[in-house]
Amino acid sequence: MMRPFLASIVLLAASRGAAGQEALKVESRKQAPPTAVSTEITGALEGQSIRIQDDKGEPFAEIWLRRATPGTDKPTGPKGAIQFPFLADGELLGVLEFAREGHDYRDQPVPKGVYTMRYGLQPVNGDHLGVSTYRDYILLLPATRDKGLAPPARKQLEERSSEAAGTNHPASFLLLMAPPGSKPEPAVLHDAEKETWSVVLPLKLQARGAGTSVVYPVQLIVVGVAAA
C-alpha cells in the first residue's frame, strides 16, 4: 500500500483586514458546494466542506476538495524545480469561496466569491526570478467561467485566472512541501516569523493504475503574502 506523501499547497490569500488577527479556526461540516459551481464539478467534490473562521468566529473562506484528484503516478518527491510532477497542468483540486476579499501571492486582491482551484506551473521567464525556488502554483478561476472537469489549455487557464484578480496576471498561489509530521486532517498552523496562518487539508490522490485513492495531506496558507 502506498504511504501517504506529505506536501503543501500554499495559498497566500490574505485579507488586508485579517493580517493582524491572532488566530484562525477551522471546522469540517456537511455543506453542499455553492450554486455558482457547475453540475459537472459539483459531482466531483466531497459532500462536506472545510470552513475557515477568523478569531471572532466570522467566516473567512470555505473549501470543497475533490473526492479523488487524478495523478499520473505515485508521489516520489520533486523533479528539479517541480515539486508535484504527478499533477497535470490545470488539474482541478477543489473549490474555494471567499466570504470577503482575499489576496494572492503577489498581494493582488481577489474579490469575495466562488473560485475553482487548479494546479499550474510558473512560467520560466524573467518576470518570476527570485519569487520561488519551485514552479508549482494554484490558480483561482471564477467558478462561473470554469465549468468542466478537464484541465483547460494553458492560455485559457491563465486568462480566466487573471479575471479572478481583475488584472493581467493570474490569481496565483504558491505550492510548497509541508513540514515533516503534518497530520492529514484539518488543523490551523501559525508561522509567527513569516506571519502566515495555514490550514492542513486532506487531499485525496488517485494515482493512475491504483485501485483506491490515498489521503495526501496538504497545507493551505490562508493569511500571509510574499516577502517584499
TORPA-4810 file (N, C-alpha, C, O; in nm, 3 decimals):
<nodes>
NODE_1_0.085_-0.120_0.000_0.000_0.000_0.000_0.088_0.124_0.000_0.187_0.129_0.072_M
NODE_2_0.054_0.220_-0.077_0.132_0.342_-0.089_0.123_0.424_0.039_0.013_0.446_0.091_M
NODE_3_0.238_0.471_0.089_0.239_0.557_0.207_0.193_0.696_0.171_0.227_0.747_0.064_R
NODE_4_0.115_0.760_0.259_0.074_0.898_0.231_0.195_0.987_0.217_0.291_0.974_0.293_P
NODE_5_0.193_1.074_0.123_0.303_1.165_0.094_0.263_1.305_0.139_0.159_1.356_0.098_F
NODE_6_0.346_1.368_0.223_0.314_1.499_0.274_0.360_1.607_0.178_0.473_1.604_0.129_L
NODE_7_0.272_1.702_0.154_0.305_1.815_0.069_0.229_1.934_0.119_0.150_1.923_0.213_A
NODE_8_0.250_2.048_0.057_0.170_2.164_0.095_0.134_2.247_-0.024_0.217_2.275_-0.111_S
NODE_9_0.008_2.285_-0.026_-0.036_2.383_-0.123_-0.043_2.514_-0.048_-0.127_2.531_0.040_I
NODE_10_0.043_2.604_-0.080_0.048_2.730_-0.008_-0.034_2.833_-0.083_0.005_2.879_-0.190_V
NODE_11_-0.145_2.868_-0.027_-0.232_2.967_-0.088_-0.217_3.095_-0.009_-0.279_3.110_0.097_L
NODE_12_-0.137_3.187_-0.057_-0.113_3.311_0.014_-0.223_3.408_-0.026_-0.211_3.481_-0.124_L
NODE_13_-0.331_3.407_0.051_-0.451_3.480_0.013_-0.504_3.561_0.130_-0.614_3.534_0.177_A
NODE_14_-0.431_3.656_0.176_-0.466_3.725_0.298_-0.562_3.839_0.274_-0.545_3.916_0.179_A
NODE_15_-0.661_3.850_0.357_-0.742_3.971_0.361_-0.661_4.076_0.435_-0.606_4.047_0.541_S
NODE_16_-0.652_4.198_0.381_-0.576_4.302_0.448_-0.625_4.322_0.591_-0.545_4.348_0.681_R
NODE_17_-0.754_4.311_0.613_-0.808_4.329_0.745_-0.779_4.213_0.838_-0.799_4.225_0.959_G
NODE_18_-0.732_4.100_0.784_-0.706_3.983_0.867_-0.561_3.973_0.909_-0.526_3.889_0.991_A
NODE_19_-0.473_4.059_0.853_-0.330_4.045_0.875_-0.289_4.054_1.020_-0.189_3.993_1.060_A
NODE_20_-0.364_4.127_1.101_-0.325_4.142_1.239_-0.398_4.050_1.335_-0.382_4.065_1.456_G
NODE_21_-0.476_3.958_1.287_-0.552_3.873_1.377_-0.463_3.772_1.446_-0.355_3.738_1.396_Q
NODE_22_-0.508_3.723_1.562_-0.425_3.637_1.645_-0.453_3.489_1.624_-0.373_3.406_1.666_E
NODE_23_-0.564_3.454_1.562_-0.597_3.312_1.549_-0.698_3.289_1.438_-0.776_3.378_1.402_A
NODE_24_-0.694_3.169_1.384_-0.795_3.123_1.289_-0.853_2.993_1.346_-0.787_2.923_1.423_L
NODE_25_-0.975_2.963_1.306_-1.040_2.839_1.347_-1.082_2.763_1.222_-1.111_2.824_1.119_K
NODE_26_-1.086_2.632_1.231_-1.126_2.553_1.115_-1.219_2.441_1.162_-1.202_2.386_1.271_V
NODE_27_-1.318_2.410_1.079_-1.411_2.302_1.111_-1.459_2.235_0.983_-1.474_2.299_0.879_E
NODE_28_-1.483_2.105_0.993_-1.542_2.032_0.882_-1.693_2.030_0.904_-1.740_2.011_1.017_S
NODE_29_-1.769_2.050_0.796_-1.913_2.047_0.811_-1.978_1.996_0.684_-1.923_2.009_0.574_R
NODE_30_-2.096_1.939_0.700_-2.171_1.889_0.585_-2.235_2.009_0.517_-2.326_2.070_0.573_K
NODE_31_-2.189_2.041_0.400_-2.235_2.160_0.330_-2.220_2.140_0.180_-2.112_2.106_0.132_Q
NODE_32_-2.326_2.162_0.106_-2.320_2.149_-0.039_-2.239_2.263_-0.099_-2.236_2.372_-0.042_A
NODE_33_-2.172_2.240_-0.212_-2.098_2.347_-0.279_-2.191_2.460_-0.321_-2.311_2.437_-0.335_P
NODE_34_-2.140_2.579_-0.341_-2.223_2.693_-0.384_-2.289_2.666_-0.518_-2.238_2.588_-0.599_P
NODE_35_-2.402_2.730_-0.541_-2.476_2.709_-0.666_-2.402_2.766_-0.787_-2.434_2.732_-0.900_T
NODE_36_-2.302_2.851_-0.763_-2.224_2.906_-0.873_-2.137_2.799_-0.939_-2.090_2.818_-1.051_A
NODE_37_-2.113_2.688_-0.870_-2.031_2.579_-0.922_-2.114_2.494_-1.019_-2.229_2.462_-0.989_V
NODE_38_-2.057_2.458_-1.132_-2.129_2.380_-1.232_-2.166_2.242_-1.179_-2.104_2.191_-1.086_S
NODE_39_-2.267_2.182_-1.240_-2.310_2.047_-1.201_-2.198_1.946_-1.219_-2.180_1.857_-1.134_T
NODE_40_-2.123_1.957_-1.327_-2.014_1.863_-1.353_-1.908_1.868_-1.244_-1.863_1.763_-1.197_E
NODE_41_-1.869_1.987_-1.203_-1.766_1.999_-1.099_-1.823_1.962_-0.963_-1.755_1.896_-0.884_I
NODE_42_-1.946_2.004_-0.935_-2.008_1.969_-0.807_-2.011_1.819_-0.786_-1.989_1.771_-0.675_T
NODE_43_-2.038_1.744_-0.892_-2.044_1.600_-0.882_-1.912_1.534_-0.848_-1.910_1.418_-0.807_G
NODE_44_-1.801_1.607_-0.865_-1.668_1.552_-0.836_-1.617_1.594_-0.699_-1.508_1.552_-0.658_A
NODE_45_-1.694_1.677_-0.628_-1.649_1.729_-0.499_-1.701_1.644_-0.383_-1.800_1.572_-0.396_L
NODE_46_-1.631_1.655_-0.269_-1.676_1.586_-0.149_-1.805_1.651_-0.098_-1.833_1.766_-0.129_E
NODE_47_-1.881_1.576_-0.020_-2.008_1.626_0.030_-1.998_1.713_0.153_-2.099_1.756_0.206_G
NODE_48_-1.876_1.738_0.200_-1.858_1.828_0.313_-1.751_1.930_0.282_-1.670_1.911_0.191_Q
NODE_49_-1.752_2.037_0.357_-1.657_2.145_0.334_-1.566_2.163_0.454_-1.589_2.106_0.560_S
NODE_50_-1.462_2.243_0.435_-1.373_2.283_0.543_-1.388_2.434_0.556_-1.349_2.509_0.467_I
NODE_51_-1.444_2.476_0.666_-1.475_2.617_0.687_-1.367_2.683_0.771_-1.327_2.630_0.875_R
NODE_52_-1.318_2.799_0.727_-1.215_2.873_0.797_-1.278_2.999_0.855_-1.342_3.076_0.782_I
NODE_53_-1.261_3.020_0.985_-1.317_3.135_1.053_-1.206_3.220_1.115_-1.099_3.169_1.147_Q
NODE_54_-1.231_3.349_1.133_-1.134_3.434_1.199_-1.148_3.421_1.350_-1.229_3.342_1.399_D
NODE_55_-1.069_3.500_1.425_-1.067_3.488_1.570_-1.197_3.534_1.635_-1.219_3.513_1.754_D
NODE_56_-1.285_3.599_1.556_-1.414_3.642_1.609_-1.526_3.547_1.569_-1.643_3.572_1.598_K
NODE_57_-1.489_3.437_1.503_-1.589_3.340_1.462_-1.657_3.373_1.331_-1.751_3.304_1.291_G
NODE_58_-1.611_3.478_1.263_-1.669_3.516_1.135_-1.607_3.435_1.022_-1.486_3.411_1.024_E
NODE_59_-1.685_3.390_0.922_-1.629_3.311_0.812_-1.533_3.391_0.727_-1.559_3.507_0.694_P
NODE_60_-1.420_3.329_0.693_-1.320_3.391_0.605_-1.318_3.323_0.470_-1.318_3.389_0.366_F
NODE_61_-1.318_3.189_0.471_-1.318_3.113_0.346_-1.372_2.973_0.372_-1.374_2.926_0.486_A
NODE_62_-1.416_2.908_0.265_-1.466_2.771_0.273_-1.415_2.693_0.153_-1.410_2.745_0.041_E
NODE_63_-1.376_2.568_0.177_-1.311_2.487_0.073_-1.383_2.353_0.058_-1.417_2.287_0.155_I
NODE_64_-1.406_2.317_-0.068_-1.458_2.185_-0.102_-1.351_2.113_-0.184_-1.316_2.158_-0.293_W
NODE_65_-1.299_2.003_-0.133_-1.196_1.928_-0.203_-1.257_1.827_-0.300_-1.371_1.784_-0.283_L
NODE_66_-1.181_1.791_-0.399_-1.224_1.690_-0.495_-1.224_1.553_-0.427_-1.135_1.524_-0.347_R
NODE_67_-1.321_1.468_-0.458_-1.327_1.336_-0.398_-1.204_1.253_-0.430_-1.157_1.175_-0.347_R
NODE_68_-1.152_1.268_-0.551_-1.031_1.196_-0.592_-0.960_1.279_-0.698_-1.013_1.298_-0.808_A
NODE_69_-0.842_1.328_-0.666_-0.764_1.409_-0.760_-0.674_1.318_-0.843_-0.591_1.247_-0.786_T
NODE_70_-0.689_1.318_-0.976_-0.608_1.230_-1.060_-0.459_1.264_-1.053_-0.421_1.381_-1.050_P
NODE_71_-0.377_1.161_-1.050_-0.232_1.177_-1.055_-0.174_1.086_-1.160_-0.220_0.973_-1.176_G
NODE_72_-0.075_1.132_-1.234_-0.015_1.049_-1.338_0.069_0.936_-1.281_0.097_0.837_-1.349_T
NODE_73_0.109_0.951_-1.155_0.194_0.849_-1.091_0.186_0.867_-0.941_0.123_0.961_-0.891_D
NODE_74_0.249_0.776_-0.867_0.258_0.790_-0.723_0.360_0.900_-0.690_0.461_0.913_-0.759_K
NODE_75_0.336_0.979_-0.586_0.432_1.084_-0.549_0.565_1.024_-0.505_0.569_0.933_-0.422_P
NODE_76_0.672_1.076_-0.562_0.807_1.028_-0.526_0.900_1.144_-0.494_1.021_1.124_-0.483_T
NODE_77_0.847_1.262_-0.479_0.929_1.378_-0.448_0.945_1.470_-0.568_0.899_1.439_-0.677_G
NODE_78_1.011_1.584_-0.546_1.028_1.684_-0.653_1.111_1.632_-0.769_1.193_1.541_-0.754_P
NODE_79_1.088_1.690_-0.884_1.170_1.665_-1.003_1.221_1.800_-1.050_1.150_1.876_-1.116_K
NODE_80_1.346_1.829_-1.017_1.401_1.961_-1.048_1.327_2.069_-0.973_1.315_2.062_-0.851_G
NODE_81_1.278_2.169_-1.045_1.207_2.281_-0.983_1.057_2.255_-0.970_0.981_2.345_-0.934_A
NODE_82_1.015_2.132_-0.998_0.873_2.097_-0.988_0.853_1.999_-0.873_0.910_1.889_-0.875_I
NODE_83_0.775_2.038_-0.775_0.753_1.952_-0.659_0.648_1.845_-0.681_0.652_1.739_-0.619_Q
NODE_84_0.553_1.873_-0.770_0.440_1.782_-0.790_0.429_1.740_-0.936_0.330_1.773_-1.002_F
NODE_85_0.529_1.669_-0.990_0.528_1.632_-1.132_0.417_1.534_-1.170_0.394_1.510_-1.288_P
NODE_86_0.350_1.478_-1.071_0.242_1.383_-1.096_0.108_1.450_-1.119_0.010_1.384_-1.151_F
NODE_87_0.102_1.584_-1.102_-0.022_1.658_-1.127_-0.016_1.722_-1.265_0.084_1.782_-1.303_L
NODE_88_-0.124_1.709_-1.341_-0.130_1.770_-1.473_-0.152_1.920_-1.462_-0.221_1.966_-1.371_A
NODE_89_-0.093_1.995_-1.554_-0.112_2.139_-1.558_-0.261_2.169_-1.577_-0.322_2.122_-1.673_D
NODE_90_-0.318_2.247_-1.486_-0.460_2.279_-1.495_-0.552_2.183_-1.424_-0.674_2.199_-1.430_G
NODE_91_-0.498_2.082_-1.356_-0.582_1.984_-1.288_-0.667_2.049_-1.179_-0.618_2.134_-1.104_E
NODE_92_-0.794_2.011_-1.171_-0.885_2.063_-1.070_-0.857_1.996_-0.936_-0.852_1.874_-0.927_L
NODE_93_-0.838_2.078_-0.830_-0.816_2.026_-0.695_-0.936_2.048_-0.604_-0.955_1.975_-0.507_L
NODE_94_-1.016_2.149_-0.635_-1.131_2.177_-0.550_-1.192_2.311_-0.581_-1.169_2.369_-0.688_G
NODE_95_-1.270_2.360_-0.488_-1.339_2.489_-0.500_-1.317_2.568_-0.371_-1.318_2.511_-0.262_V
NODE_96_-1.297_2.697_-0.385_-1.279_2.786_-0.270_-1.376_2.902_-0.279_-1.394_2.961_-0.386_L
NODE_97_-1.437_2.936_-0.166_-1.524_3.053_-0.160_-1.470_3.150_-0.055_-1.457_3.115_0.062_E
NODE_98_-1.439_3.272_-0.098_-1.401_3.377_-0.005_-1.527_3.444_0.048_-1.611_3.488_-0.030_F
NODE_99_-1.539_3.453_0.180_-1.651_3.523_0.241_-1.629_3.674_0.237_-1.723_3.752_0.252_A
NODE_100_-1.502_3.713_0.218_-1.467_3.853_0.200_-1.340_3.858_0.115_-1.284_3.754_0.081_R
NODE_101_-1.295_3.974_0.082_-1.180_3.988_-0.007_-1.055_3.917_0.046_-1.023_3.927_0.164_E
NODE_102_-0.986_3.846_-0.044_-0.859_3.784_-0.012_-0.749_3.845_-0.096_-0.775_3.932_-0.179_G
NODE_103_-0.624_3.798_-0.075_-0.511_3.847_-0.154_-0.424_3.728_-0.194_-0.404_3.636_-0.115_H
NODE_104_-0.372_3.731_-0.317_-0.291_3.620_-0.364_-0.144_3.642_-0.330_-0.110_3.734_-0.255_D
NODE_105_-0.057_3.556_-0.384_0.086_3.559_-0.352_0.152_3.690_-0.391_0.250_3.731_-0.329_Y
NODE_106_0.099_3.754_-0.493_0.152_3.885_-0.535_0.081_4.001_-0.465_0.101_4.117_-0.499_R
NODE_107_-0.003_3.966_-0.368_-0.082_4.063_-0.294_-0.188_4.129_-0.381_-0.231_4.241_-0.354_D
NODE_108_-0.229_4.060_-0.485_-0.341_4.108_-0.567_-0.472_4.079_-0.494_-0.490_3.968_-0.444_Q
NODE_109_-0.563_4.176_-0.487_-0.691_4.149_-0.423_-0.775_4.051_-0.506_-0.783_4.062_-0.628_P
NODE_110_-0.838_3.957_-0.438_-0.929_3.862_-0.501_-1.065_3.884_-0.435_-1.080_3.859_-0.315_V
NODE_111_-1.165_3.929_-0.511_-1.295_3.965_-0.451_-1.365_3.847_-0.384_-1.341_3.731_-0.414_P
NODE_112_-1.452_3.882_-0.292_-1.543_3.785_-0.232_-1.613_3.709_-0.344_-1.661_3.770_-0.439_K
NODE_113_-1.620_3.576_-0.333_-1.684_3.498_-0.437_-1.638_3.354_-0.441_-1.565_3.309_-0.353_G
NODE_114_-1.680_3.283_-0.544_-1.654_3.139_-0.558_-1.556_3.115_-0.672_-1.571_3.171_-0.780_V
NODE_115_-1.455_3.030_-0.646_-1.349_3.005_-0.745_-1.313_2.857_-0.749_-1.318_2.788_-0.647_Y
NODE_116_-1.278_2.810_-0.867_-1.219_2.677_-0.878_-1.070_2.689_-0.848_-1.010_2.794_-0.869_T
NODE_117_-1.011_2.580_-0.798_-0.868_2.575_-0.765_-0.801_2.479_-0.862_-0.831_2.360_-0.863_M
NODE_118_-0.709_2.530_-0.944_-0.640_2.447_-1.042_-0.489_2.457_-1.028_-0.434_2.563_-0.998_R
NODE_119_-0.423_2.344_-1.050_-0.277_2.337_-1.043_-0.215_2.401_-1.166_-0.266_2.386_-1.277_Y
NODE_120_-0.105_2.474_-1.147_-0.037_2.535_-1.260_0.111_2.553_-1.232_0.153_2.557_-1.116_G
NODE_121_0.190_2.564_-1.338_0.335_2.584_-1.327_0.373_2.727_-1.363_0.325_2.782_-1.462_L
NODE_122_0.458_2.785_-1.282_0.509_2.919_-1.306_0.590_2.921_-1.435_0.676_2.835_-1.454_Q
NODE_123_0.565_3.016_-1.525_0.642_3.025_-1.649_0.791_3.047_-1.622_0.828_3.110_-1.523_P
NODE_124_0.872_2.994_-1.708_1.017_3.014_-1.695_1.053_3.139_-1.775_1.085_3.132_-1.894_V
NODE_125_1.047_3.253_-1.708_1.085_3.379_-1.772_1.133_3.478_-1.667_1.122_3.451_-1.547_N
NODE_126_1.183_3.588_-1.708_1.242_3.685_-1.617_1.143_3.750_-1.522_1.185_3.810_-1.423_G
NODE_127_1.013_3.741_-1.551_0.914_3.805_-1.466_0.903_3.741_-1.329_0.850_3.803_-1.236_D
NODE_128_0.952_3.618_-1.313_0.933_3.546_-1.188_1.063_3.510_-1.118_1.063_3.427_-1.026_H
NODE_129_1.174_3.570_-1.157_1.302_3.539_-1.095_1.299_3.577_-0.947_1.258_3.688_-0.910_L
NODE_130_1.342_3.483_-0.862_1.351_3.510_-0.720_1.220_3.498_-0.644_1.221_3.510_-0.521_G
NODE_131_1.108_3.474_-0.711_0.980_3.464_-0.643_0.973_3.335_-0.561_0.927_3.336_-0.447_V
NODE_132_1.019_3.225_-0.619_1.016_3.096_-0.551_1.119_3.002_-0.612_1.152_3.012_-0.730_S
NODE_133_1.170_2.910_-0.529_1.262_2.808_-0.578_1.191_2.713_-0.673_1.250_2.663_-0.769_T
NODE_134_1.063_2.688_-0.646_0.984_2.593_-0.724_0.881_2.664_-0.811_0.849_2.781_-0.790_Y
NODE_135_0.831_2.592_-0.910_0.740_2.650_-1.009_0.593_2.617_-0.984_0.507_2.662_-1.060_R
NODE_136_0.564_2.540_-0.880_0.427_2.493_-0.857_0.337_2.601_-0.797_0.376_2.670_-0.702_D
NODE_137_0.218_2.614_-0.853_0.120_2.712_-0.806_-0.021_2.657_-0.810_-0.049_2.558_-0.877_Y
NODE_138_-0.109_2.723_-0.736_-0.253_2.704_-0.751_-0.307_2.832_-0.814_-0.270_2.942_-0.772_I
NODE_139_-0.391_2.819_-0.914_-0.456_2.933_-0.977_-0.605_2.929_-0.945_-0.668_2.823_-0.952_L
NODE_140_-0.660_3.044_-0.909_-0.805_3.054_-0.887_-0.872_3.105_-1.012_-0.824_3.200_-1.074_L
NODE_141_-0.983_3.042_-1.051_-1.062_3.084_-1.166_-1.205_3.110_-1.120_-1.256_3.035_-1.036_L
NODE_142_-1.271_3.212_-1.169_-1.412_3.233_-1.132_-1.495_3.109_-1.165_-1.488_3.058_-1.277_P
NODE_143_-1.572_3.062_-1.070_-1.650_2.939_-1.090_-1.748_2.951_-1.205_-1.779_2.852_-1.271_A
NODE_144_-1.798_3.071_-1.228_-1.894_3.091_-1.338_-1.829_3.082_-1.475_-1.898_3.072_-1.576_T
NODE_145_-1.695_3.086_-1.478_-1.621_3.081_-1.605_-1.546_2.949_-1.622_-1.481_2.927_-1.724_R
NODE_146_-1.556_2.861_-1.523_-1.483_2.734_-1.527_-1.580_2.623_-1.490_-1.603_2.598_-1.371_D
NODE_147_-1.636_2.557_-1.590_-1.748_2.466_-1.565_-1.718_2.318_-1.589_-1.800_2.233_-1.554_K
NODE_148_-1.602_2.286_-1.650_-1.572_2.147_-1.680_-1.461_2.090_-1.594_-1.379_2.165_-1.541_G
NODE_149_-1.456_1.958_-1.581_-1.350_1.892_-1.503_-1.217_1.892_-1.577_-1.112_1.905_-1.515_L
NODE_150_-1.220_1.878_-1.708_-1.096_1.866_-1.786_-1.009_1.990_-1.770_-1.060_2.102_-1.770_A
NODE_151_-0.877_1.971_-1.758_-0.786_2.086_-1.749_-0.797_2.173_-1.874_-0.793_2.121_-1.985_P
NODE_152_-0.810_2.303_-1.857_-0.815_2.392_-1.974_-0.678_2.410_-2.037_-0.577_2.379_-1.974_P
NODE_153_-0.675_2.459_-2.160_-0.546_2.490_-2.224_-0.476_2.596_-2.142_-0.539_2.675_-2.072_A
NODE_154_-0.342_2.599_-2.152_-0.264_2.690_-2.069_-0.306_2.837_-2.086_-0.320_2.908_-1.987_R
NODE_155_-0.327_2.880_-2.208_-0.364_3.019_-2.231_-0.497_3.051_-2.165_-0.512_3.157_-2.103_K
NODE_156_-0.593_2.961_-2.178_-0.725_2.981_-2.117_-0.715_2.979_-1.965_-0.781_3.056_-1.898_Q
NODE_157_-0.632_2.890_-1.912_-0.611_2.881_-1.767_-0.562_3.015_-1.712_-0.615_3.063_-1.612_L
NODE_158_-0.463_3.073_-1.776_-0.406_3.199_-1.730_-0.504_3.315_-1.749_-0.517_3.400_-1.661_E
NODE_159_-0.572_3.318_-1.863_-0.665_3.428_-1.890_-0.781_3.430_-1.790_-0.818_3.535_-1.739_E
NODE_160_-0.838_3.313_-1.763_-0.952_3.308_-1.672_-0.909_3.332_-1.527_-0.985_3.390_-1.449_R
NODE_161_-0.789_3.290_-1.492_-0.739_3.318_-1.357_-0.712_3.467_-1.341_-0.732_3.523_-1.233_S
NODE_162_-0.667_3.533_-1.447_-0.645_3.678_-1.442_-0.776_3.751_-1.415_-0.776_3.857_-1.352_S
NODE_163_-0.887_3.695_-1.463_-1.017_3.756_-1.437_-1.049_3.754_-1.287_-1.116_3.845_-1.237_E
NODE_164_-1.001_3.651_-1.217_-1.025_3.643_-1.073_-0.957_3.757_-0.999_-1.010_3.808_-0.900_A
NODE_165_-0.839_3.798_-1.047_-0.764_3.907_-0.984_-0.800_4.042_-1.043_-0.770_4.146_-0.984_A
NODE_166_-0.865_4.042_-1.159_-0.900_4.168_-1.224_-0.780_4.242_-1.278_-0.782_4.365_-1.289_G
NODE_167_-0.675_4.167_-1.313_-0.552_4.226_-1.368_-0.508_4.145_-1.489_-0.582_4.059_-1.537_T
NODE_168_-0.386_4.173_-1.538_-0.333_4.093_-1.648_-0.245_3.979_-1.599_-0.175_3.917_-1.678_N
NODE_169_-0.248_3.952_-1.468_-0.171_3.843_-1.411_-0.265_3.747_-1.337_-0.354_3.793_-1.266_H
NODE_170_-0.246_3.615_-1.352_-0.334_3.519_-1.284_-0.335_3.538_-1.132_-0.238_3.586_-1.074_P
NODE_171_-0.445_3.499_-1.071_-0.454_3.493_-0.925_-0.380_3.367_-0.882_-0.438_3.258_-0.880_A
NODE_172_-0.254_3.382_-0.849_-0.165_3.266_-0.830_-0.127_3.246_-0.684_-0.109_3.341_-0.608_S
NODE_173_-0.116_3.119_-0.647_-0.093_3.079_-0.509_0.014_2.970_-0.504_-0.001_2.863_-0.563_F
NODE_174_0.121_2.998_-0.434_0.239_2.914_-0.432_0.219_2.778_-0.364_0.150_2.768_-0.263_L
NODE_175_0.281_2.672_-0.421_0.280_2.538_-0.362_0.417_2.504_-0.307_0.518_2.527_-0.373_L
NODE_176_0.422_2.450_-0.185_0.547_2.410_-0.122_0.531_2.278_-0.049_0.419_2.237_-0.019_L
NODE_177_0.643_2.211_-0.018_0.638_2.090_0.062_0.595_2.124_0.204_0.625_2.231_0.255_M
NODE_178_0.524_2.031_0.267_0.476_2.053_0.403_0.584_2.018_0.505_0.674_1.939_0.475_A
NODE_179_0.577_2.075_0.623_0.670_2.039_0.730_0.656_1.893_0.767_0.545_1.839_0.763_P
NODE_180_0.765_1.826_0.803_0.757_1.686_0.847_0.663_1.673_0.966_0.658_1.760_1.053_P
NODE_181_0.588_1.565_0.969_0.499_1.539_1.080_0.362_1.600_1.068_0.281_1.587_1.159_G
NODE_182_0.332_1.667_0.956_0.199_1.724_0.937_0.095_1.611_0.934_0.117_1.507_0.873_S
NODE_183_-0.019_1.634_1.000_-0.123_1.533_1.007_-0.226_1.554_0.896_-0.257_1.668_0.861_K
NODE_184_-0.278_1.445_0.840_-0.377_1.455_0.730_-0.518_1.483_0.779_-0.610_1.405_0.755_P
NODE_185_-0.534_1.593_0.848_-0.666_1.631_0.898_-0.671_1.783_0.909_-0.567_1.847_0.926_E
NODE_186_-0.789_1.842_0.901_-0.800_1.987_0.911_-0.745_2.039_1.044_-0.782_1.990_1.150_P
NODE_187_-0.657_2.137_1.037_-0.597_2.197_1.156_-0.537_2.330_1.116_-0.504_2.352_0.999_A
NODE_188_-0.523_2.419_1.212_-0.465_2.551_1.187_-0.321_2.554_1.236_-0.291_2.509_1.347_V
NODE_189_-0.231_2.607_1.152_-0.091_2.625_1.187_-0.055_2.773_1.173_-0.105_2.841_1.083_L
NODE_190_0.032_2.821_1.261_0.072_2.962_1.256_0.223_2.972_1.253_0.291_2.915_1.338_H
NODE_191_0.277_3.044_1.155_0.420_3.073_1.144_0.441_3.219_1.182_0.420_3.308_1.100_D
NODE_192_0.481_3.242_1.306_0.495_3.380_1.355_0.604_3.456_1.282_0.592_3.576_1.260_A
NODE_193_0.712_3.386_1.244_0.823_3.452_1.176_0.781_3.505_1.039_0.816_3.617_1.002_E
NODE_194_0.708_3.424_0.964_0.664_3.464_0.830_0.527_3.531_0.831_0.479_3.576_0.727_K
NODE_195_0.465_3.538_0.949_0.334_3.600_0.964_0.230_3.536_0.872_0.158_3.605_0.799_E
NODE_196_0.224_3.404_0.876_0.127_3.330_0.797_0.044_3.239_0.886_0.091_3.190_0.989_T
NODE_197_-0.079_3.217_0.846_-0.169_3.122_0.909_-0.210_3.022_0.801_-0.243_3.060_0.689_W
NODE_198_-0.206_2.895_0.835_-0.236_2.793_0.735_-0.331_2.688_0.789_-0.349_2.673_0.910_S
NODE_199_-0.392_2.615_0.695_-0.486_2.509_0.729_-0.441_2.380_0.660_-0.415_2.380_0.540_V
NODE_200_-0.433_2.272_0.735_-0.399_2.141_0.678_-0.525_2.080_0.619_-0.628_2.073_0.686_V
NODE_201_-0.517_2.037_0.493_-0.630_1.981_0.422_-0.599_1.839_0.375_-0.490_1.815_0.322_L
NODE_202_-0.691_1.743_0.392_-0.668_1.605_0.348_-0.707_1.582_0.202_-0.814_1.530_0.174_P
NODE_203_-0.619_1.621_0.111_-0.645_1.597_-0.032_-0.639_1.446_-0.059_-0.555_1.376_-0.004_L
NODE_204_-0.727_1.398_-0.145_-0.727_1.257_-0.182_-0.672_1.241_-0.323_-0.727_1.296_-0.418_K
NODE_205_-0.564_1.165_-0.335_-0.496_1.147_-0.463_-0.526_1.009_-0.522_-0.511_0.907_-0.455_L
NODE_206_-0.569_1.008_-0.648_-0.596_0.884_-0.721_-0.489_0.867_-0.827_-0.502_0.919_-0.937_Q
NODE_207_-0.381_0.793_-0.794_-0.272_0.771_-0.889_-0.316_0.677_-1.000_-0.394_0.584_-0.976_A
NODE_208_-0.266_0.700_-1.119_-0.301_0.616_-1.234_-0.265_0.470_-1.205_-0.152_0.441_-1.166_R
NODE_209_-0.359_0.381_-1.225_-0.335_0.239_-1.204_-0.360_0.192_-1.062_-0.364_0.072_-1.036_G
NODE_210_-0.378_0.285_-0.968_-0.403_0.248_-0.829_-0.552_0.217_-0.811_-0.637_0.282_-0.871_A
NODE_211_-0.581_0.118_-0.729_-0.720_0.079_-0.710_-0.800_0.176_-0.626_-0.920_0.193_-0.649_G
NODE_212_-0.736_0.238_-0.530_-0.805_0.330_-0.441_-0.726_0.460_-0.427_-0.607_0.466_-0.457_T
NODE_213_-0.794_0.564_-0.381_-0.727_0.692_-0.357_-0.655_0.686_-0.223_-0.688_0.606_-0.136_S
NODE_214_-0.556_0.774_-0.209_-0.475_0.781_-0.087_-0.484_0.922_-0.032_-0.475_1.019_-0.108_V
NODE_215_-0.500_0.935_0.098_-0.504_1.067_0.159_-0.367_1.132_0.145_-0.264_1.074_0.180_V
NODE_216_-0.368_1.252_0.094_-0.246_1.325_0.060_-0.255_1.461_0.130_-0.307_1.556_0.073_Y
NODE_217_-0.203_1.471_0.253_-0.219_1.596_0.330_-0.155_1.715_0.261_-0.044_1.706_0.209_P
NODE_218_-0.224_1.826_0.262_-0.171_1.950_0.206_-0.188_2.062_0.307_-0.280_2.060_0.389_V
NODE_219_-0.100_2.159_0.300_-0.108_2.274_0.390_-0.143_2.399_0.310_-0.071_2.437_0.218_Q
NODE_220_-0.250_2.459_0.346_-0.300_2.576_0.274_-0.283_2.700_0.359_-0.350_2.714_0.462_L
NODE_221_-0.196_2.791_0.318_-0.177_2.917_0.391_-0.285_3.014_0.346_-0.292_3.053_0.229_I
NODE_222_-0.369_3.054_0.442_-0.483_3.139_0.406_-0.465_3.285_0.448_-0.541_3.371_0.404_V
NODE_223_-0.367_3.313_0.529_-0.336_3.451_0.567_-0.186_3.470_0.557_-0.111_3.400_0.625_V
NODE_224_-0.139_3.564_0.473_0.003_3.593_0.457_0.036_3.616_0.310_-0.023_3.554_0.222_G
NODE_225_0.131_3.704_0.283_0.173_3.733_0.146_0.324_3.719_0.134_0.394_3.709_0.235_V
NODE_226_0.374_3.718_0.011_0.517_3.702_-0.014_0.595_3.818_0.047_0.547_3.931_0.051_A
NODE_227_0.716_3.789_0.094_0.802_3.892_0.150_0.838_3.993_0.040_0.862_3.956_-0.075_A
NODE_228_0.841_4.117_0.077_0.872_4.223_-0.020_1.017_4.215_-0.063_1.061_4.296_-0.145_A
</nodes>
